[in-house]
Amino acid sequence: MFDYKITAYNKLGQVQEVENLFCAPDEIDGVMYDMSEQYGYAEAFDTMNTHVGEYGVRPLSLGERRYV
């Protein structure tokens, strides 16, 4: 079990909802998917601020995600 912060954005890149979850890694996918279906885009980070996933179309105003 881990802590995650999932943020949902609309197509303009405005935050619509933030959810903090304490769950297993495979459980956040369903939450991210549901939030992306409702708002357009959702991404998750763990407590170390590591990007752990995303669903939907990333708004241009958020910029390009850089994977290291």
N, C-alpha and C positions, 0 to 999 in steps of 0.2 A: 504494500500500500504506500502511495506517495501523494504529496500535495501538488495540485495543478491549478493554474489560473487560465481559464478559457475566456477569450474576449471575442465578441461578435461585432462586426462592422457592417454598415450599409454600403451601397455601391459608391457613396461619396467618401468613404473612409471614416465616417463618424461612428464612435463607439455606441452600440445599441444595448449591449448587455455584457456583464462580467460575472463569471461564475467561478467560485473557488471550490475545488473538489478534493476530497481525500479518498482515493480509490486505486484500484489496480490499473496498470498502464493500458490494458486492452479495453477498459471501460470508458475512457475519455473519447474514443473514436465515435461512439454513438451520440454523445452529447455534442461534440463538434459538428457532426453531420447534421443533427437536428437544428442547431443554431445557424448553420450556413444555409440550410433550406429556408429558414424563417427570415434571415437578414441579408444573406448574400455571401458572407465570408466569416470564417471563424478560425482562430489559431490558439494553440496551447503552449504554455511554458511551464517548466517545473520550478521548484524553489531556488534552483541555482541559475535561473534565468536562461535555461537551455531550451531552445525551440524543439518541441516534441511532436508537432503535427499541425496540419491545416486542412481545411475543406473549403470549397467554393472558389470564386474568382477574386483574387486579391485586388483591391481598389488601387488605381494608379497613384492616388494621393499618399498612400503608405510607402511608396517607393519599392524598389526591387529588393527582394530578400536575398541576402548574401549567405551562402552556405560555406562553412569553413571546414 
